[in-house]
Amino acid sequence: MSKNTKILMAIFVATTLFTSCGGKKQQQSSIVEFKTTKVTKKDVSLSSKYSATIRGRQDIEVYPQVSGTLQKLCVIEGQKVSKGQPLFIIDQVPYQAALNTAEASLKAAKAQEATAQLTLESRQQLFDQQVISEYDLQTAKNALLSAKASVAQAEAQVVNARNSLSYTVVKSPANGVIGTLPYRQGALVGPSIPQALTTVSDNNQMYVYFSMSESQFLELSRKAGSAEKAVKEMPAVQLQLVDGTTYESTGIVETASGVVDRSTGSVQLRAVFDNPNHMLHSGSTGNVIVPVNHKGVLTVPATGVVQTQDKYKVYTVDKEGIAHSQVVSILSQNNGKEFIVTEGLTEGTEIIAEGAGMVKENQQVKKIQ
Protein backbone atom coordinates (compact mmCIF):
# COMPACT_ATOMS: atom_id res chain seq x y z
CA MET A 1 0.00 0.00 0.00
CA SER A 2 1.43 3.32 -1.02
CA LYS A 3 1.99 6.23 1.32
CA ASN A 4 -0.73 8.34 -0.38
CA THR A 5 -3.25 5.54 -0.02
CA LYS A 6 -2.60 5.30 3.71
CA ILE A 7 -3.06 9.04 4.09
CA LEU A 8 -6.42 8.96 2.26
CA MET A 9 -7.69 6.07 4.40
CA ALA A 10 -6.72 7.95 7.58
CA ILE A 11 -8.60 11.03 6.44
CA PHE A 12 -11.69 8.94 5.59
CA VAL A 13 -11.75 7.25 9.00
CA ALA A 14 -11.31 10.57 10.80
CA THR A 15 -14.13 12.13 8.77
CA THR A 16 -16.43 9.22 9.51
CA LEU A 17 -15.75 9.38 13.22
CA PHE A 18 -16.31 13.17 13.28
CA THR A 19 -19.57 12.88 11.36
CA SER A 20 -20.81 10.12 13.66
CA CYS A 21 -19.99 12.08 16.80
CA GLY A 22 -21.54 15.27 15.37
CA GLY A 23 -24.74 13.40 14.38
CA LYS A 24 -25.10 12.03 17.87
CA LYS A 25 -24.58 15.48 19.35
CA GLN A 26 -27.12 16.96 16.90
CA GLN A 27 -29.65 14.27 17.71
CA GLN A 28 -29.14 14.79 21.40
CA SER A 29 -29.47 18.55 21.03
CA SER A 30 -32.84 18.20 19.15
CA ILE A 31 -34.46 16.68 22.23
CA VAL A 32 -36.17 19.55 24.06
CA GLU A 33 -37.49 19.51 27.60
CA PHE A 34 -41.20 20.17 28.09
CA LYS A 35 -43.39 20.04 31.12
CA THR A 36 -46.09 17.41 30.74
CA THR A 37 -49.22 16.46 32.64
CA LYS A 38 -51.88 13.78 32.52
CA VAL A 39 -55.43 14.76 31.70
CA THR A 40 -57.77 14.23 34.65
CA LYS A 41 -61.40 14.85 35.47
CA LYS A 42 -62.39 17.35 38.11
CA ASP A 43 -65.06 19.85 39.10
CA VAL A 44 -64.57 23.32 37.66
CA SER A 45 -66.39 26.57 38.39
CA LEU A 46 -66.26 29.10 35.56
CA SER A 47 -67.97 32.44 35.14
CA SER A 48 -69.44 34.47 32.31
CA LYS A 49 -69.63 38.25 32.25
CA TYR A 50 -72.58 40.17 30.76
CA SER A 51 -73.09 43.91 30.37
CA ALA A 52 -75.86 45.16 32.62
CA THR A 53 -77.98 48.19 33.38
CA ILE A 54 -79.23 49.04 36.88
CA ARG A 55 -82.71 50.27 37.63
CA GLY A 56 -84.65 50.94 40.82
CA ARG A 57 -87.26 48.39 41.76
CA GLN A 58 -89.70 51.18 40.99
CA ASP A 59 -88.73 54.08 38.74
CA ILE A 60 -91.88 56.18 38.70
CA GLU A 61 -92.02 59.28 36.54
CA VAL A 62 -94.05 61.97 38.26
CA TYR A 63 -96.30 64.14 36.04
CA PRO A 64 -98.78 66.80 37.22
CA GLN A 65 -102.47 66.06 36.75
CA VAL A 66 -103.44 69.73 36.46
CA SER A 67 -101.91 72.72 34.71
CA GLY A 68 -100.55 75.79 36.37
CA THR A 69 -97.53 77.70 37.60
CA LEU A 70 -95.10 75.78 39.76
CA GLN A 71 -95.18 77.67 43.05
CA LYS A 72 -92.97 75.58 45.31
CA LEU A 73 -90.48 72.71 45.17
CA CYS A 74 -90.72 70.78 48.44
CA VAL A 75 -87.77 68.43 47.83
CA ILE A 76 -84.24 68.45 46.49
CA GLU A 77 -82.47 66.04 44.16
CA GLY A 78 -81.37 62.82 45.84
CA GLN A 79 -83.67 63.29 48.82
CA LYS A 80 -85.35 60.27 50.36
CA VAL A 81 -89.12 60.56 50.37
CA SER A 82 -92.07 58.57 51.68
CA LYS A 83 -95.25 57.64 49.88
CA GLY A 84 -97.71 60.55 50.03
CA GLN A 85 -95.08 63.17 50.86
CA PRO A 86 -95.61 66.51 49.02
CA LEU A 87 -93.09 67.07 46.25
CA PHE A 88 -94.40 70.12 44.36
CA ILE A 89 -97.13 72.71 44.77
CA ILE A 90 -98.88 74.23 41.75
CA ASP A 91 -100.72 77.56 41.94
CA GLN A 92 -103.90 76.77 43.88
CA VAL A 93 -105.82 80.06 43.47
CA PRO A 94 -107.81 79.21 40.32
CA TYR A 95 -108.61 75.72 41.60
CA GLN A 96 -109.72 77.04 45.00
CA ALA A 97 -111.96 79.52 43.19
CA ALA A 98 -113.41 76.73 41.07
CA LEU A 99 -114.15 74.74 44.22
CA ASN A 100 -115.84 77.73 45.85
CA THR A 101 -118.00 78.20 42.75
CA ALA A 102 -118.92 74.53 42.68
CA GLU A 103 -119.86 74.55 46.37
CA ALA A 104 -122.02 77.67 45.84
CA SER A 105 -123.77 76.01 42.91
CA LEU A 106 -124.41 72.97 45.11
CA LYS A 107 -126.04 75.13 47.78
CA ALA A 108 -128.27 76.77 45.15
CA ALA A 109 -129.23 73.36 43.77
CA LYS A 110 -130.09 72.07 47.22
CA ALA A 111 -132.24 75.17 47.83
CA GLN A 112 -134.12 74.54 44.58
CA GLU A 113 -134.54 70.93 45.63
CA ALA A 114 -136.04 72.01 48.96
CA THR A 115 -138.40 74.41 47.19
CA ALA A 116 -139.46 71.68 44.76
CA GLN A 117 -140.07 69.34 47.70
CA LEU A 118 -142.35 71.91 49.42
CA THR A 119 -144.19 72.55 46.15
CA LEU A 120 -144.82 68.84 45.68
CA GLU A 121 -146.16 68.45 49.22
CA SER A 122 -148.54 71.42 48.69
CA ARG A 123 -149.69 70.06 45.32
CA GLN A 124 -150.25 66.65 46.87
CA GLN A 125 -152.62 68.12 49.47
CA LEU A 126 -154.51 70.07 46.82
CA PHE A 127 -154.75 66.98 44.65
CA ASP A 128 -156.10 64.96 47.58
CA GLN A 129 -158.77 67.67 48.01
CA GLN A 130 -159.43 67.42 44.28
CA VAL A 131 -158.53 71.07 43.84
CA ILE A 132 -155.92 70.51 41.15
CA SER A 133 -155.60 67.95 38.41
CA GLU A 134 -153.27 64.96 38.25
CA TYR A 135 -151.28 66.84 35.59
CA ASP A 136 -150.39 69.59 38.08
CA LEU A 137 -149.35 66.98 40.63
CA GLN A 138 -147.15 65.17 38.11
CA THR A 139 -145.57 68.47 37.07
CA ALA A 140 -144.57 69.10 40.67
CA LYS A 141 -143.06 65.60 40.93
CA ASN A 142 -141.04 66.14 37.76
CA ALA A 143 -139.79 69.48 39.08
CA LEU A 144 -138.52 67.73 42.23
CA LEU A 145 -136.75 65.05 40.16
CA SER A 146 -135.11 67.77 38.07
CA ALA A 147 -133.99 69.58 41.25
CA LYS A 148 -132.51 66.34 42.65
CA ALA A 149 -130.61 65.81 39.39
CA SER A 150 -129.25 69.34 39.61
CA VAL A 151 -128.04 68.60 43.14
CA ALA A 152 -126.30 65.40 42.00
CA GLN A 153 -124.67 67.30 39.16
CA ALA A 154 -123.53 70.05 41.50
CA GLU A 155 -122.13 67.47 43.93
CA ALA A 156 -120.12 65.89 41.12
CA GLN A 157 -118.76 69.29 40.18
CA VAL A 158 -117.68 69.84 43.79
CA VAL A 159 -115.90 66.47 43.85
CA ASN A 160 -114.18 67.27 40.57
CA ALA A 161 -113.14 70.73 41.77
CA ARG A 162 -111.92 69.36 45.09
CA ASN A 163 -109.86 66.68 43.29
CA SER A 164 -108.36 69.28 40.96
CA LEU A 165 -107.41 71.37 43.98
CA SER A 166 -105.81 68.35 45.65
CA TYR A 167 -103.83 67.64 42.49
CA THR A 168 -102.10 71.00 42.87
CA VAL A 169 -100.09 69.29 45.64
CA VAL A 170 -98.05 66.69 43.76
CA LYS A 171 -97.24 63.86 46.16
CA SER A 172 -94.77 61.00 46.03
CA PRO A 173 -96.36 57.82 44.64
CA ALA A 174 -93.98 55.54 46.57
CA ASN A 175 -91.08 55.40 48.98
CA GLY A 176 -87.82 56.17 47.23
CA VAL A 177 -85.25 58.73 46.20
CA ILE A 178 -85.87 61.87 44.15
CA GLY A 179 -84.18 62.08 40.75
CA THR A 180 -83.39 65.20 38.76
CA LEU A 181 -85.61 68.30 38.98
CA PRO A 182 -85.76 69.85 35.49
CA TYR A 183 -88.41 72.46 36.39
CA ARG A 184 -87.96 75.34 38.78
CA GLN A 185 -90.31 77.67 40.63
CA GLY A 186 -92.38 79.77 38.24
CA ALA A 187 -92.37 77.25 35.40
CA LEU A 188 -95.67 76.54 33.67
CA VAL A 189 -96.38 72.80 33.94
CA GLY A 190 -99.20 70.48 33.02
CA PRO A 191 -100.10 66.87 32.15
CA SER A 192 -98.65 67.21 28.63
CA ILE A 193 -95.18 68.53 29.58
CA PRO A 194 -92.40 66.80 27.59
CA GLN A 195 -90.37 65.81 30.66
CA ALA A 196 -91.53 64.51 34.02
CA LEU A 197 -91.35 66.75 37.07
CA THR A 198 -89.02 64.15 38.58
CA THR A 199 -88.53 60.41 39.02
CA VAL A 200 -89.02 58.59 42.30
CA SER A 201 -86.82 55.50 42.50
CA ASP A 202 -87.36 52.78 45.06
CA ASN A 203 -83.73 51.78 45.57
CA ASN A 204 -83.97 49.54 48.63
CA GLN A 205 -83.73 46.78 46.07
CA MET A 206 -82.36 47.21 42.58
CA TYR A 207 -83.19 45.45 39.35
CA VAL A 208 -80.17 44.60 37.20
CA TYR A 209 -80.94 43.75 33.59
CA PHE A 210 -78.55 41.76 31.39
CA SER A 211 -78.80 39.82 28.15
CA MET A 212 -77.67 36.31 27.30
CA SER A 213 -77.41 34.92 23.77
CA GLU A 214 -80.28 32.76 22.64
CA SER A 215 -78.01 29.72 22.22
CA GLN A 216 -76.62 30.06 25.77
CA PHE A 217 -80.07 30.37 27.31
CA LEU A 218 -81.34 27.49 25.18
CA GLU A 219 -78.51 25.31 26.47
CA LEU A 220 -79.40 26.16 30.07
CA SER A 221 -83.09 25.52 29.42
CA ARG A 222 -82.35 22.17 27.80
CA LYS A 223 -80.24 21.04 30.77
CA ALA A 224 -82.86 22.17 33.29
CA GLY A 225 -85.85 20.90 31.34
CA SER A 226 -87.56 24.27 30.85
CA ALA A 227 -86.83 27.99 30.81
CA GLU A 228 -88.59 28.48 34.15
CA LYS A 229 -86.48 25.79 35.83
CA ALA A 230 -83.34 27.20 34.24
CA VAL A 231 -84.01 30.56 35.88
CA LYS A 232 -84.79 28.98 39.26
CA GLU A 233 -81.65 26.83 39.17
CA MET A 234 -79.30 29.67 38.25
CA PRO A 235 -76.78 30.31 41.05
CA ALA A 236 -76.35 33.59 42.88
CA VAL A 237 -74.74 36.20 40.62
CA GLN A 238 -72.28 38.97 41.31
CA LEU A 239 -72.28 42.57 40.10
CA GLN A 240 -69.12 44.26 38.88
CA LEU A 241 -69.41 48.03 39.17
CA VAL A 242 -68.09 50.56 36.67
CA ASP A 243 -64.91 51.09 38.69
CA GLY A 244 -64.05 47.40 38.44
CA THR A 245 -64.93 46.54 42.03
CA THR A 246 -67.37 43.80 42.94
CA TYR A 247 -70.56 44.74 44.76
CA GLU A 248 -70.65 43.39 48.30
CA SER A 249 -73.94 41.46 47.98
CA THR A 250 -74.89 38.75 45.53
CA GLY A 251 -78.09 38.83 43.53
CA ILE A 252 -80.75 36.36 42.49
CA VAL A 253 -81.95 35.96 38.90
CA GLU A 254 -85.74 36.29 39.05
CA THR A 255 -87.06 36.32 35.50
CA ALA A 256 -86.17 35.88 31.85
CA SER A 257 -88.06 37.51 29.00
CA GLY A 258 -90.16 35.18 26.91
CA VAL A 259 -89.25 37.01 23.70
CA VAL A 260 -85.93 36.97 21.86
CA ASP A 261 -84.70 40.41 20.78
CA ARG A 262 -84.64 40.27 16.98
CA SER A 263 -81.94 42.90 16.63
CA THR A 264 -79.47 41.24 19.01
CA GLY A 265 -80.62 37.61 19.12
CA SER A 266 -80.51 37.69 22.92
CA VAL A 267 -82.76 36.98 25.89
CA GLN A 268 -83.04 39.58 28.64
CA LEU A 269 -82.80 38.44 32.26
CA ARG A 270 -83.43 40.33 35.47
CA ALA A 271 -81.57 39.91 38.75
CA VAL A 272 -82.46 41.61 42.01
CA PHE A 273 -79.88 42.96 44.46
CA ASP A 274 -80.45 44.28 47.96
CA ASN A 275 -79.27 47.87 48.32
CA PRO A 276 -79.32 48.65 52.07
CA ASN A 277 -76.54 51.25 51.88
CA HIS A 278 -77.86 52.78 48.65
CA MET A 279 -74.56 52.19 46.87
CA LEU A 280 -76.37 51.28 43.66
CA HIS A 281 -78.06 54.04 41.69
CA SER A 282 -80.76 53.80 39.08
CA GLY A 283 -79.36 54.41 35.60
CA SER A 284 -75.89 53.05 36.38
CA THR A 285 -74.20 50.30 34.39
CA GLY A 286 -71.96 47.37 35.23
CA ASN A 287 -71.38 43.69 34.53
CA VAL A 288 -73.24 40.69 35.85
CA ILE A 289 -70.95 37.74 36.60
CA VAL A 290 -72.75 34.40 36.35
CA PRO A 291 -70.90 31.36 37.76
CA VAL A 292 -71.29 28.02 35.96
CA ASN A 293 -70.35 24.80 37.74
CA HIS A 294 -69.08 21.84 35.67
CA LYS A 295 -68.71 18.48 37.41
CA GLY A 296 -66.33 15.72 36.35
CA VAL A 297 -64.94 17.36 33.21
CA LEU A 298 -61.59 16.94 31.44
CA THR A 299 -59.37 20.00 31.76
CA VAL A 300 -56.11 21.04 30.12
CA PRO A 301 -53.88 24.01 30.96
CA ALA A 302 -54.24 27.00 28.65
CA THR A 303 -50.47 26.93 28.02
CA GLY A 304 -50.89 23.45 26.56
CA VAL A 305 -53.40 24.49 23.89
CA VAL A 306 -52.55 25.83 20.44
CA GLN A 307 -55.21 27.72 18.46
CA THR A 308 -55.09 27.68 14.67
CA GLN A 309 -57.89 29.77 13.19
CA ASP A 310 -61.04 28.16 14.61
CA LYS A 311 -59.39 24.89 15.68
CA TYR A 312 -57.68 23.93 18.90
CA LYS A 313 -55.05 21.26 19.37
CA VAL A 314 -52.83 19.79 22.04
CA TYR A 315 -49.73 17.63 21.82
CA THR A 316 -49.92 14.19 23.36
CA VAL A 317 -46.73 12.37 24.35
CA ASP A 318 -46.42 8.59 23.84
CA LYS A 319 -44.28 6.15 25.84
CA GLU A 320 -41.25 6.80 23.62
CA GLY A 321 -41.51 10.54 24.26
CA ILE A 322 -42.75 11.41 20.77
CA ALA A 323 -45.16 14.36 20.51
CA HIS A 324 -48.30 14.02 18.36
CA SER A 325 -50.81 16.79 17.66
CA GLN A 326 -54.43 16.11 18.58
CA VAL A 327 -57.40 18.30 17.58
CA VAL A 328 -59.78 18.88 20.51
CA SER A 329 -63.07 20.63 21.16
CA ILE A 330 -63.23 23.01 24.11
CA LEU A 331 -65.87 25.12 25.80
CA SER A 332 -65.84 28.80 24.99
CA GLN A 333 -66.03 29.54 28.72
CA ASN A 334 -62.72 29.49 30.54
CA ASN A 335 -60.98 31.08 33.48
CA GLY A 336 -57.87 32.04 31.51
CA LYS A 337 -55.80 29.29 33.14
CA GLU A 338 -57.41 26.10 31.89
CA PHE A 339 -59.84 24.88 29.25
CA ILE A 340 -62.59 22.27 29.49
CA VAL A 341 -62.21 19.64 26.76
CA THR A 342 -65.42 18.12 25.43
CA GLU A 343 -63.97 15.96 22.62
CA GLY A 344 -60.62 14.65 21.46
CA LEU A 345 -59.00 13.45 24.70
CA THR A 346 -59.47 10.70 27.24
CA GLU A 347 -58.64 10.65 30.91
CA GLY A 348 -55.05 9.69 31.66
CA THR A 349 -53.60 10.92 28.35
CA GLU A 350 -50.25 12.65 28.80
CA ILE A 351 -49.91 16.02 27.06
CA ILE A 352 -47.50 18.92 26.82
CA ALA A 353 -48.51 21.28 29.65
CA GLU A 354 -46.43 24.34 28.78
CA GLY A 355 -45.01 25.76 25.57
CA ALA A 356 -47.23 23.75 23.23
CA GLY A 357 -46.78 26.38 20.56
CA MET A 358 -43.07 25.48 20.27
CA VAL A 359 -43.59 21.73 19.77
CA LYS A 360 -43.23 20.14 16.33
CA GLU A 361 -45.07 17.10 15.06
CA ASN A 362 -43.28 13.80 15.94
CA GLN A 363 -40.64 15.68 17.90
CA GLN A 364 -38.71 13.79 20.53
CA VAL A 365 -39.27 15.50 23.88
CA LYS A 366 -37.91 15.06 27.35
CA LYS A 367 -40.72 15.00 29.87
CA ILE A 368 -40.56 17.14 32.99
CA GLN A 369 -43.21 16.60 35.61
Summary of the structure (lengths in Angstrom):
residues: 369
radius of gyration: 43.1
end to end distance: 58.4
largest distance: 179.5
contacts: 1059
relative contact order: 0.19
helix: 33%
strand: 38%
